[in-house]
């Protein structure tokens, strides 16, 4: 239910139409969606291929009192449901609510215990294990220290992680259903890569508003033993991403904010790595994550990242806005 309420807040701005000049407030959205009958109405309309009349909708929803049904229907009409001459249909905000319910995000808690998959750590080459919990696939190297010493992106607000923590990939419960652990991992990578491409383009993947970046630089960085003791991370330069509208907060290695850059996309795809839906998760992740970094200046910030694939390299220089100021390729001719 909390996920539905949160999603409703993000959809409130979408809920206006020509006949309504007063969109729902967050409190009103909580009230509207806080009833099982109203959610049943939305679900029923979402599954219908054509508009439903009052009687057809009433017959399909599990409620005995027509007066109560009419009250609940009137409550969702306008912002989540549209009444037409042909019957009742879902509006886009109502459809998003139904999609959230059917994703299992608020109704299911699947179990995927720590399982070894056909993927290797980008840092040491050892096998990787995954587990699903709290709406995410968590990845762990079975040998090295991993990428982060803390969960939730390694920030100070996170908790200490289990050794080998490589991060987490958002995946609703529906992504786990009827899939093997390897298929779950591949699905999570694809789902997350699409989200990363959005925020790397300055767009929130949850609500479509703009995002802001905040760079973090460990000035005493030393990850020669795996994780830096000063920042508990593998990379010295990391980026936090925060939506200007909704509650999305994420982050990771700074190069993640560059994944939609044309030069980087071209470099990776020229080496037969599909960064959106990789056939070989390990090879794409290694290209994106196991790179050399050099901080040229902290005030103003300027850094150089060098990615290497099959002996060829791409060096990207960025400024304090993470704008690419220079990109050069070095092709291995041997």
Residue frames as qw, qx, qy, qz and C-alpha x, y, z in Angstrom:
[[0.000, 0.883, 0.470, 0.000, 0.00, 0.00, 0.00],
 [0.312, -0.760, 0.092, 0.562, 2.80, 2.43, 0.78],
 [0.371, -0.105, 0.589, 0.710, 4.20, 1.97, -2.72],
 [0.154, 0.644, 0.663, 0.350, 0.79, 2.72, -4.23],
 [0.177, -0.914, -0.271, 0.243, 0.45, 5.83, -2.11],
 [0.383, -0.541, 0.318, 0.678, 3.94, 7.00, -3.08],
 [0.314, 0.179, 0.678, 0.640, 3.22, 6.38, -6.74],
 [0.058, 0.803, 0.584, 0.102, -0.07, 8.25, -6.48],
 [0.240, -0.825, -0.037, 0.510, 1.78, 11.32, -5.22],
 [0.315, -0.309, 0.531, 0.723, 3.99, 11.28, -8.29],
 [0.164, 0.364, 0.772, 0.495, 0.98, 10.92, -10.55],
 [0.024, 0.719, 0.504, -0.478, -1.06, 13.72, -9.00],
 [0.013, 0.572, -0.229, -0.788, 0.34, 16.23, -11.48],
 [0.003, 0.016, -0.824, -0.567, -0.78, 13.99, -14.34],
 [0.061, 0.428, 0.888, -0.154, -4.32, 13.81, -13.06],
 [0.216, 0.523, 0.164, -0.808, -5.68, 17.11, -14.40],
 [0.324, 0.370, 0.743, 0.453, -7.98, 17.28, -17.41],
 [0.023, 0.344, 0.276, 0.897, -9.88, 20.05, -19.20],
 [0.484, -0.619, -0.436, -0.438, -12.86, 19.66, -16.91],
 [0.720, -0.611, -0.246, 0.219, -10.81, 19.80, -13.71],
 [0.263, 0.814, -0.226, 0.466, -8.73, 22.79, -12.66],
 [0.446, -0.684, 0.455, -0.355, -7.91, 21.45, -9.15],
 [0.654, 0.248, -0.713, 0.037, -5.56, 18.44, -9.13],
 [0.819, -0.488, -0.303, -0.006, -5.47, 16.09, -6.15],
 [0.166, -0.798, 0.508, -0.278, -3.27, 17.00, -3.22],
 [0.341, 0.286, -0.884, 0.145, -1.06, 14.22, -1.80],
 [0.296, -0.015, 0.733, -0.613, -3.41, 13.86, 1.20],
 [0.719, 0.294, 0.087, -0.624, -6.39, 13.48, -1.13],
 [0.609, 0.399, -0.652, -0.213, -4.50, 10.92, -3.20],
 [0.027, 0.200, -0.908, 0.368, -3.79, 8.89, -0.05],
 [0.503, 0.150, 0.532, -0.664, -7.49, 8.94, 0.78],
 [0.705, 0.387, -0.225, -0.550, -8.67, 8.00, -2.70],
 [0.631, 0.353, -0.686, -0.084, -6.38, 4.99, -3.02],
 [0.085, -0.303, 0.813, -0.490, -6.66, 3.82, 0.57],
 [0.716, 0.083, 0.406, -0.562, -9.63, 1.54, -0.08],
 [0.391, -0.103, 0.882, 0.241, -9.68, -1.96, -1.54],
 [0.507, 0.620, 0.586, -0.122, -12.95, -1.42, -3.44],
 [0.262, 0.897, -0.121, -0.336, -11.50, 1.57, -5.29],
 [0.152, -0.541, 0.762, 0.321, -8.39, -0.41, -6.17],
 [0.496, 0.213, 0.841, 0.049, -10.63, -3.23, -7.41],
 [0.456, 0.805, 0.275, -0.262, -12.44, -0.75, -9.64],
 [0.116, 0.813, -0.459, -0.338, -9.13, 0.42, -11.11],
 [0.340, -0.270, 0.881, 0.189, -7.91, -3.16, -11.58],
 [0.552, 0.447, 0.698, -0.091, -11.15, -4.19, -13.30],
 [0.410, 0.872, 0.046, -0.263, -11.03, -1.25, -15.69],
 [0.082, -0.709, 0.632, 0.301, -7.36, -1.93, -16.37],
 [0.396, -0.076, 0.903, 0.152, -8.10, -5.48, -17.44],
 [0.548, 0.621, 0.497, -0.258, -11.05, -4.46, -19.63],
 [0.454, 0.085, 0.528, 0.712, -10.52, -4.05, -23.38],
 [0.025, -0.563, -0.453, -0.691, -13.50, -1.71, -23.79],
 [0.226, -0.316, 0.297, -0.872, -15.30, 0.89, -21.65],
 [0.224, -0.280, -0.921, 0.152, -17.49, -0.70, -18.97],
 [0.358, -0.604, -0.313, -0.639, -21.00, 0.41, -18.14],
 [0.364, -0.500, 0.467, -0.633, -21.98, 1.03, -14.52],
 [0.912, -0.146, 0.139, -0.356, -23.78, -2.32, -14.30],
 [0.881, 0.313, -0.315, 0.161, -20.94, -4.27, -15.94],
 [0.248, 0.546, -0.545, 0.586, -18.39, -2.68, -13.62],
 [0.573, -0.417, 0.366, -0.603, -20.58, -3.28, -10.56],
 [0.979, -0.004, -0.042, -0.197, -20.99, -6.96, -11.48],
 [0.765, 0.405, -0.390, 0.314, -17.24, -7.39, -11.88],
 [0.079, 0.517, -0.534, 0.664, -16.23, -5.80, -8.56],
 [0.501, -0.275, -0.800, 0.183, -16.66, -7.74, -5.31],
 [0.089, -0.004, 0.394, -0.915, -19.09, -5.45, -3.48],
 [0.009, 0.439, 0.898, -0.023, -22.68, -6.13, -2.40],
 [0.034, 0.758, 0.427, -0.491, -24.08, -2.64, -1.81],
 [0.479, 0.587, 0.382, 0.529, -24.71, -0.65, -5.00],
 [0.129, -0.980, -0.097, -0.119, -24.87, 2.58, -3.03],
 [0.594, -0.662, 0.318, 0.327, -21.42, 1.99, -1.54],
 [0.684, 0.156, 0.478, 0.529, -20.12, 0.96, -4.95],
 [0.276, 0.834, 0.306, 0.366, -21.46, 4.16, -6.50],
 [0.342, -0.932, 0.087, 0.087, -19.77, 6.22, -3.75],
 [0.658, -0.418, 0.442, 0.444, -16.39, 4.58, -4.36],
 [0.581, 0.436, 0.483, 0.488, -16.74, 4.91, -8.13],
 [0.081, 0.960, 0.181, 0.197, -17.53, 8.61, -7.84],
 [0.516, -0.787, 0.206, 0.269, -14.41, 9.03, -5.69],
 [0.607, -0.230, 0.526, 0.550, -12.04, 7.78, -8.41],
 [0.461, 0.685, 0.464, 0.321, -13.83, 9.41, -11.36],
 [0.042, 0.999, 0.001, -0.019, -12.09, 12.55, -12.55],
 [0.147, -0.817, 0.551, 0.083, -8.51, 11.86, -11.61],
 [0.336, -0.310, 0.881, 0.117, -8.08, 8.12, -12.10],
 [0.352, 0.363, 0.852, 0.134, -11.17, 7.17, -14.13],
 [0.180, 0.163, -0.243, -0.939, -12.95, 8.93, -16.98],
 [0.465, 0.432, 0.713, -0.299, -16.71, 8.61, -17.55],
 [0.058, 0.186, -0.559, -0.806, -17.59, 8.58, -21.25],
 [0.680, 0.132, -0.088, -0.716, -20.77, 8.01, -23.26],
 [0.720, 0.178, -0.648, -0.173, -19.64, 4.40, -23.78],
 [0.844, -0.430, -0.313, 0.070, -18.83, 3.75, -20.12],
 [0.441, -0.857, 0.257, 0.070, -15.97, 4.04, -17.67],
 [0.824, 0.407, -0.207, 0.337, -12.29, 3.88, -18.68],
 [0.677, -0.509, -0.069, 0.528, -8.99, 4.33, -16.88],
 [0.205, 0.965, -0.155, 0.044, -7.10, 7.59, -17.20],
 [0.622, 0.515, -0.493, 0.326, -3.26, 7.42, -17.43],
 [0.167, -0.534, 0.617, -0.554, -2.73, 7.95, -13.66],
 [0.841, -0.150, 0.303, -0.423, -5.15, 5.11, -12.91],
 [0.906, 0.349, -0.241, 0.004, -3.35, 2.89, -15.38],
 [0.315, 0.586, -0.611, 0.429, -0.04, 3.57, -13.66],
 [0.523, -0.398, 0.530, -0.536, -1.58, 2.56, -10.33],
 [0.959, 0.084, 0.102, -0.250, -2.80, -0.74, -11.80],
 [0.708, 0.528, -0.427, 0.196, 0.62, -1.38, -13.33],
 [0.046, -0.574, 0.644, -0.504, 2.21, -0.90, -9.91],
 [0.763, -0.210, 0.412, -0.452, -0.21, -3.37, -8.32],
 [0.957, 0.269, -0.014, -0.108, 0.31, -5.99, -11.03],
 [0.424, 0.660, -0.567, 0.252, 4.10, -5.61, -10.83],
 [0.806, -0.294, -0.486, 0.166, 3.78, -7.18, -7.40],
 [0.288, 0.446, -0.360, 0.767, 5.56, -4.24, -5.77],
 [0.352, -0.364, 0.348, -0.789, 2.90, -3.97, -3.09],
 [0.869, -0.133, 0.021, -0.475, 1.48, -7.48, -2.94],
 [0.967, 0.111, -0.209, 0.096, 4.33, -9.97, -3.30],
 [0.277, -0.797, 0.536, -0.019, 7.58, -10.81, -1.54],
 [0.917, 0.281, -0.282, -0.018, 9.38, -13.46, -3.61],
 [0.669, -0.625, 0.382, 0.124, 12.33, -15.39, -2.25],
 [0.777, 0.533, -0.265, 0.205, 15.66, -15.69, -4.02],
 [0.716, -0.649, 0.160, 0.201, 18.31, -16.84, -1.56],
 [0.083, -0.769, 0.541, 0.331, 22.03, -16.31, -2.18],
 [0.887, 0.274, 0.368, 0.048, 22.70, -18.21, -5.40],
 [0.349, -0.429, 0.522, 0.650, 25.73, -18.37, -7.68],
 [0.637, 0.692, 0.225, -0.256, 25.00, -17.24, -11.23],
 [0.772, 0.245, 0.299, 0.505, 26.87, -17.38, -14.52],
 [0.166, 0.936, -0.021, 0.309, 28.54, -14.00, -14.02],
 [0.754, -0.100, -0.256, 0.596, 31.97, -13.00, -12.82],
 [0.302, -0.833, -0.154, 0.438, 33.15, -10.08, -10.73],
 [0.494, 0.841, 0.024, 0.219, 34.41, -7.19, -12.86],
 [0.162, -0.891, 0.402, -0.135, 37.30, -6.63, -10.45],
 [0.363, -0.514, 0.776, -0.028, 38.68, -10.09, -9.68],
 [0.477, 0.251, -0.722, -0.434, 36.90, -12.50, -12.03],
 [0.086, 0.003, 0.941, -0.327, 35.42, -14.66, -9.26],
 [0.158, -0.468, -0.811, -0.314, 31.85, -16.01, -9.40],
 [0.222, -0.212, 0.144, -0.941, 29.01, -13.68, -8.40],
 [0.095, -0.388, -0.899, 0.181, 26.08, -14.52, -6.15],
 [0.236, -0.334, -0.184, -0.894, 22.69, -12.80, -6.10],
 [0.066, -0.414, -0.846, 0.330, 19.74, -12.55, -3.77],
 [0.136, -0.541, -0.385, -0.735, 16.43, -10.68, -4.06],
 [0.314, -0.551, -0.640, 0.433, 15.11, -8.63, -1.18],
 [0.052, -0.691, -0.257, 0.674, 13.32, -5.32, -0.63],
 [0.515, 0.805, 0.192, -0.223, 12.55, -4.85, -4.32],
 [0.232, 0.827, -0.488, -0.155, 16.13, -5.29, -5.52],
 [0.963, 0.117, -0.152, 0.190, 18.58, -7.90, -6.72],
 [0.328, -0.860, 0.387, 0.056, 21.73, -7.65, -4.61],
 [0.840, 0.436, -0.287, 0.147, 25.04, -8.84, -6.05],
 [0.564, -0.733, 0.380, 0.025, 28.06, -10.15, -4.16],
 [0.520, 0.571, -0.634, 0.032, 31.51, -11.25, -5.24],
 [0.936, -0.307, -0.161, -0.051, 32.46, -14.58, -3.69],
 [0.817, 0.017, -0.181, 0.547, 36.14, -13.61, -3.26],
 [0.352, 0.263, -0.123, 0.890, 37.07, -9.92, -3.26],
 [0.059, -0.317, -0.505, 0.801, 35.84, -6.97, -1.20],
 [0.247, 0.709, 0.657, 0.072, 33.45, -5.86, -3.93],
 [0.249, 0.583, 0.229, 0.738, 32.55, -2.28, -4.82],
 [0.300, -0.673, 0.047, -0.674, 30.97, -0.84, -1.68],
 [0.265, 0.054, -0.818, 0.507, 31.50, -1.34, 2.03],
 [0.273, 0.261, 0.538, -0.753, 28.04, 0.03, 2.70],
 [0.290, 0.476, 0.814, 0.163, 24.62, -0.69, 1.19],
 [0.190, 0.884, 0.405, -0.133, 22.37, 1.72, -0.70],
 [0.469, 0.830, -0.010, 0.302, 25.15, 3.14, -2.83],
 [0.716, 0.028, -0.306, 0.627, 27.80, 3.30, -0.10],
 [0.042, -0.701, 0.036, -0.711, 26.73, 6.65, 1.35],
 [0.046, 0.245, -0.687, 0.682, 26.94, 7.49, 5.03],
 [0.643, -0.113, 0.182, -0.736, 23.22, 6.85, 5.38],
 [0.805, 0.119, -0.530, -0.237, 23.69, 3.22, 4.41],
 [0.789, -0.509, 0.311, -0.147, 24.43, 0.28, 6.64],
 [0.187, -0.554, 0.787, 0.196, 27.54, -1.87, 6.63],
 [0.824, 0.297, -0.259, -0.407, 27.31, -4.47, 3.90],
 [0.928, -0.166, 0.320, 0.091, 28.36, -8.07, 3.73],
 [0.321, -0.532, 0.577, 0.530, 31.84, -8.59, 2.27],
 [0.331, 0.089, 0.791, 0.506, 31.89, -8.63, -1.51],
 [0.303, 0.718, 0.511, -0.362, 28.93, -6.28, -1.99],
 [0.357, 0.082, 0.518, 0.773, 28.74, -5.16, -5.64],
 [0.244, 0.072, -0.071, -0.965, 25.54, -3.15, -5.44],
 [0.386, 0.370, 0.789, -0.303, 21.87, -3.68, -6.07],
 [0.072, -0.061, -0.606, -0.790, 19.61, -3.60, -9.11],
 [0.488, 0.153, 0.351, -0.785, 15.99, -2.52, -8.80],
 [0.279, -0.024, -0.856, -0.435, 13.55, -5.25, -9.86],
 [0.642, -0.175, 0.153, -0.731, 9.83, -5.54, -9.02],
 [0.598, -0.141, 0.758, -0.218, 8.59, -8.96, -7.87],
 [0.812, 0.490, 0.165, -0.270, 7.11, -9.68, -11.31],
 [0.405, 0.737, -0.536, -0.076, 10.67, -9.77, -12.64],
 [0.243, -0.401, 0.862, -0.190, 11.43, -12.73, -10.38],
 [0.772, 0.148, 0.429, -0.446, 8.34, -14.72, -11.24],
 [0.910, 0.332, 0.245, -0.024, 8.96, -17.88, -13.32],
 [0.471, 0.788, -0.374, 0.136, 12.64, -17.01, -13.92],
 [0.878, -0.101, -0.261, 0.390, 15.84, -18.84, -13.00],
 [0.464, -0.736, -0.022, 0.493, 18.46, -16.97, -10.95],
 [0.429, -0.096, 0.427, 0.791, 20.48, -16.24, -14.11],
 [0.085, 0.596, 0.586, 0.543, 17.35, -14.96, -15.85],
 [0.324, -0.869, -0.340, 0.158, 16.53, -12.83, -12.80],
 [0.478, -0.514, 0.157, 0.695, 20.01, -11.27, -12.93],
 [0.301, 0.174, 0.539, 0.767, 19.73, -10.54, -16.66],
 [0.084, -0.766, -0.565, -0.295, 16.28, -9.03, -16.21],
 [0.409, -0.811, -0.196, 0.369, 17.51, -6.86, -13.35],
 [0.447, -0.275, 0.304, 0.795, 20.46, -5.61, -15.39],
 [0.163, 0.419, 0.587, 0.674, 18.23, -4.69, -18.33],
 [0.241, -0.836, -0.488, -0.070, 15.63, -3.00, -16.11],
 [0.462, -0.726, -0.053, 0.506, 18.31, -1.04, -14.25],
 [0.445, -0.046, 0.403, 0.799, 20.26, -0.11, -17.39],
 [0.069, 0.653, 0.544, 0.523, 17.14, 1.51, -18.81],
 [0.364, -0.882, -0.278, 0.114, 16.73, 3.52, -15.60],
 [0.551, -0.474, 0.162, 0.667, 20.40, 4.53, -15.65],
 [0.351, 0.293, 0.487, 0.744, 20.10, 5.68, -19.26],
 [0.110, -0.842, -0.450, -0.277, 17.22, 7.91, -18.20],
 [0.424, -0.869, -0.077, 0.245, 18.97, 9.63, -15.29],
 [0.580, -0.217, 0.331, 0.712, 22.20, 9.84, -17.34],
 [0.205, 0.480, 0.491, 0.697, 20.08, 11.90, -19.75],
 [0.028, -0.110, 0.255, -0.960, 18.89, 14.16, -16.93],
 [0.608, -0.244, -0.319, -0.685, 15.45, 12.52, -16.63],
 [0.441, -0.246, 0.720, -0.476, 14.00, 10.82, -13.58],
 [0.261, 0.033, -0.901, -0.346, 13.06, 7.25, -14.60],
 [0.030, -0.364, -0.866, 0.342, 10.22, 7.21, -12.05],
 [0.143, 0.745, 0.496, -0.422, 8.37, 10.49, -12.64],
 [0.556, 0.577, 0.345, 0.489, 10.11, 12.10, -15.70],
 [0.139, -0.988, -0.003, 0.067, 11.14, 15.28, -13.86],
 [0.452, 0.724, -0.432, 0.291, 14.69, 16.59, -14.01],
 [0.864, -0.388, -0.190, 0.260, 17.44, 15.17, -11.82],
 [0.019, -0.928, 0.339, -0.153, 20.38, 16.81, -10.10],
 [0.863, 0.145, -0.369, 0.313, 23.87, 15.39, -9.70],
 [0.376, -0.874, 0.280, -0.129, 26.18, 15.75, -6.72],
 [0.718, 0.429, -0.495, 0.235, 29.78, 14.69, -7.11],
 [0.696, -0.685, 0.212, -0.039, 31.77, 13.20, -4.26],
 [0.628, 0.585, -0.455, 0.238, 35.57, 12.88, -4.35],
 [0.832, -0.525, -0.005, 0.179, 37.67, 10.94, -1.86],
 [0.224, 0.907, -0.339, 0.111, 40.86, 12.99, -1.65],
 [0.302, -0.577, 0.751, -0.108, 42.71, 10.26, 0.30],
 [0.921, 0.178, 0.005, -0.346, 41.59, 7.44, -1.96],
 [0.042, 0.495, -0.865, -0.065, 43.49, 4.16, -1.92],
 [0.889, 0.055, 0.140, -0.432, 41.64, 1.12, -3.23],
 [0.328, 0.542, -0.769, -0.084, 44.76, -0.96, -3.80],
 [0.107, -0.100, 0.948, -0.284, 43.46, -3.55, -1.35],
 [0.007, -0.447, -0.879, -0.168, 39.93, -3.58, -2.81],
 [0.153, -0.872, -0.418, -0.206, 38.00, -0.88, -0.92],
 [0.232, 0.557, -0.265, 0.752, 39.38, 2.46, 0.19],
 [0.422, -0.363, -0.688, 0.465, 39.53, 2.62, 4.02],
 [0.038, -0.137, -0.172, 0.975, 38.72, 6.35, 3.88],
 [0.469, 0.113, -0.123, -0.867, 35.48, 6.17, 1.86],
 [0.559, 0.057, 0.790, -0.247, 34.62, 2.45, 1.86],
 [0.709, 0.615, 0.141, -0.315, 34.29, 2.48, -1.92],
 [0.802, 0.102, 0.388, 0.443, 36.11, 1.16, -4.96],
 [0.408, 0.624, 0.250, 0.618, 35.98, 4.41, -6.95],
 [0.318, -0.216, -0.273, 0.882, 37.31, 7.76, -5.76],
 [0.231, 0.084, -0.123, -0.961, 34.75, 9.76, -7.74],
 [0.069, 0.409, 0.910, -0.015, 31.11, 8.90, -7.24],
 [0.192, -0.195, -0.225, -0.935, 27.90, 10.67, -8.13],
 [0.178, 0.370, 0.780, -0.473, 24.63, 11.02, -6.25],
 [0.118, -0.253, -0.577, -0.767, 21.48, 11.45, -8.29],
 [0.084, 0.404, 0.691, -0.594, 18.35, 13.06, -6.84],
 [0.101, 0.591, 0.649, 0.468, 15.06, 13.86, -8.52],
 [0.012, 0.119, -0.143, 0.982, 13.85, 17.44, -8.22],
 [0.558, -0.238, -0.233, -0.760, 10.26, 16.24, -7.89],
 [0.885, -0.280, -0.283, -0.242, 9.85, 12.76, -6.42],
 [0.656, -0.675, 0.327, -0.076, 11.73, 10.77, -3.78],
 [0.929, 0.286, -0.079, 0.222, 14.18, 9.02, -6.11],
 [0.175, -0.859, 0.481, 0.023, 17.73, 9.05, -4.77],
 [0.977, 0.085, 0.098, 0.167, 20.43, 6.84, -6.21],
 [0.040, 0.898, -0.429, -0.091, 24.05, 6.94, -7.19],
 [0.953, -0.041, 0.208, 0.216, 27.24, 5.05, -7.83],
 [0.595, -0.169, 0.330, 0.713, 30.42, 5.29, -9.86],
 [0.113, 0.626, -0.021, -0.772, 30.64, 8.60, -11.71],
 [0.006, 0.160, -0.752, -0.639, 30.79, 6.96, -15.14],
 [0.159, 0.461, 0.871, -0.060, 27.20, 5.77, -14.66],
 [0.170, 0.772, 0.286, -0.541, 26.05, 9.36, -15.20],
 [0.088, 0.587, -0.488, -0.640, 27.81, 9.30, -18.59],
 [0.486, 0.062, 0.862, 0.128, 26.31, 6.13, -20.03],
 [0.510, 0.719, 0.462, -0.098, 24.08, 8.00, -22.48],
 [0.043, -0.768, 0.346, 0.537, 27.06, 9.91, -23.89],
 [0.796, 0.557, -0.086, -0.222, 27.42, 9.25, -27.62],
 [0.300, 0.667, -0.678, 0.074, 31.17, 8.64, -27.49],
 [0.350, -0.301, 0.828, -0.320, 30.83, 6.09, -24.69],
 [0.798, 0.269, 0.384, -0.378, 27.86, 4.36, -26.32],
 [0.682, 0.647, -0.300, -0.161, 29.71, 4.16, -29.62],
 [0.074, 0.598, -0.783, 0.151, 32.84, 2.80, -27.95],
 [0.521, -0.131, 0.772, -0.340, 30.99, 0.03, -26.13],
 [0.801, 0.406, 0.305, -0.318, 28.77, -0.99, -29.04],
 [0.489, 0.708, -0.485, -0.158, 31.72, -0.99, -31.45],
 [0.052, 0.395, -0.901, 0.169, 33.07, -3.83, -29.31],
 [0.544, -0.170, -0.746, -0.344, 29.82, -5.80, -29.53],
 [0.141, -0.226, -0.755, 0.599, 28.65, -4.90, -26.03],
 [0.230, -0.601, -0.521, -0.561, 24.96, -4.12, -25.79],
 [0.104, 0.137, -0.535, 0.827, 24.64, -1.67, -22.87],
 [0.562, -0.188, -0.011, -0.805, 20.83, -1.85, -22.78],
 [0.931, -0.121, 0.160, -0.306, 20.11, -5.58, -22.82],
 [0.045, 0.656, -0.746, -0.104, 23.51, -7.30, -22.62],
 [0.902, 0.103, -0.389, -0.158, 23.95, -10.84, -23.86],
 [0.728, -0.011, -0.475, 0.495, 27.03, -11.05, -21.66],
 [0.373, -0.906, -0.180, -0.094, 26.38, -9.11, -18.46],
 [0.725, -0.503, 0.075, 0.464, 29.93, -9.46, -17.24],
 [0.565, 0.187, 0.283, 0.753, 31.62, -7.99, -20.30],
 [0.002, 0.773, 0.283, 0.567, 29.36, -4.91, -20.35],
 [0.553, -0.824, -0.120, -0.010, 29.65, -4.35, -16.62],
 [0.749, -0.274, 0.105, 0.594, 33.42, -4.71, -16.75],
 [0.388, 0.447, 0.262, 0.762, 33.61, -2.02, -19.45],
 [0.214, -0.808, -0.234, -0.496, 31.43, 0.34, -17.41],
 [0.659, -0.746, -0.041, -0.091, 32.82, -0.30, -13.94],
 [0.802, -0.354, 0.166, 0.452, 36.47, -1.39, -14.11],
 [0.465, 0.786, 0.066, 0.402, 38.07, 1.80, -15.41],
 [0.555, -0.102, -0.232, 0.792, 40.99, 4.04, -14.50],
 [0.076, -0.933, -0.319, -0.151, 40.22, 7.43, -12.99],
 [0.527, 0.011, -0.149, 0.837, 42.36, 10.51, -12.50],
 [0.114, -0.909, -0.363, 0.170, 41.20, 13.61, -10.64],
 [0.526, 0.446, 0.066, 0.721, 42.85, 16.54, -12.42],
 [0.001, 0.294, -0.227, 0.928, 41.38, 19.24, -10.20],
 [0.177, -0.476, -0.820, 0.266, 38.95, 19.50, -7.30],
 [0.013, 0.830, 0.358, -0.427, 38.24, 23.25, -7.55],
 [0.761, 0.129, 0.023, -0.635, 36.93, 23.47, -10.15],
 [0.760, -0.105, 0.640, -0.046, 36.38, 19.75, -10.52],
 [0.613, 0.576, -0.420, -0.342, 37.86, 18.02, -13.53],
 [0.664, -0.290, 0.688, -0.038, 38.52, 14.31, -13.92],
 [0.450, 0.458, -0.641, -0.421, 39.63, 11.85, -16.55],
 [0.797, -0.068, 0.542, -0.257, 38.15, 8.36, -16.90],
 [0.284, 0.475, -0.733, -0.395, 39.74, 5.73, -19.14],
 [0.862, 0.055, 0.378, -0.334, 37.70, 2.71, -20.16],
 [0.057, 0.477, -0.814, -0.326, 39.38, -0.24, -21.84],
 [0.857, 0.192, 0.356, -0.320, 37.75, -2.96, -23.94],
 [0.908, 0.306, 0.216, 0.189, 39.67, -5.60, -25.91],
 [0.662, -0.099, 0.139, 0.730, 42.86, -3.55, -25.69],
 [0.147, 0.568, 0.270, 0.763, 41.25, -0.37, -27.06],
 [0.272, -0.433, -0.536, 0.672, 40.64, 2.57, -24.75],
 [0.006, -0.764, -0.359, -0.536, 38.38, 5.59, -24.48],
 [0.368, -0.220, -0.418, 0.801, 39.44, 8.50, -22.32],
 [0.112, -0.786, -0.460, -0.397, 36.70, 10.92, -21.24],
 [0.276, -0.012, -0.364, 0.889, 37.45, 14.20, -19.49],
 [0.226, -0.735, -0.594, -0.235, 34.56, 15.77, -17.56],
 [0.054, 0.441, -0.242, 0.862, 34.00, 19.02, -15.69],
 [0.121, -0.009, 0.691, -0.713, 32.11, 19.81, -12.48],
 [0.649, 0.186, 0.107, -0.730, 28.76, 19.45, -14.27],
 [0.646, -0.013, 0.760, 0.074, 29.79, 16.02, -15.57],
 [0.616, 0.745, 0.002, -0.256, 29.79, 17.49, -19.07],
 [0.851, 0.024, 0.299, 0.431, 32.25, 15.81, -21.41],
 [0.041, 0.903, -0.184, -0.386, 34.90, 18.34, -22.42],
 [0.277, 0.605, -0.689, -0.286, 37.06, 15.88, -24.34],
 [0.897, -0.029, 0.411, -0.159, 36.84, 12.29, -25.53],
 [0.303, 0.660, -0.637, -0.259, 39.68, 10.46, -27.28],
 [0.987, 0.006, 0.105, -0.121, 40.11, 6.90, -28.46],
 [0.068, -0.653, 0.740, 0.143, 43.29, 4.87, -28.50],
 [0.934, 0.202, -0.080, -0.284, 43.02, 1.85, -30.80],
 [0.614, -0.439, 0.638, 0.153, 45.21, -1.16, -30.18],
 [0.595, 0.621, -0.352, -0.369, 46.84, -1.90, -33.54],
 [0.094, -0.425, 0.900, 0.010, 48.61, -5.08, -32.45]]
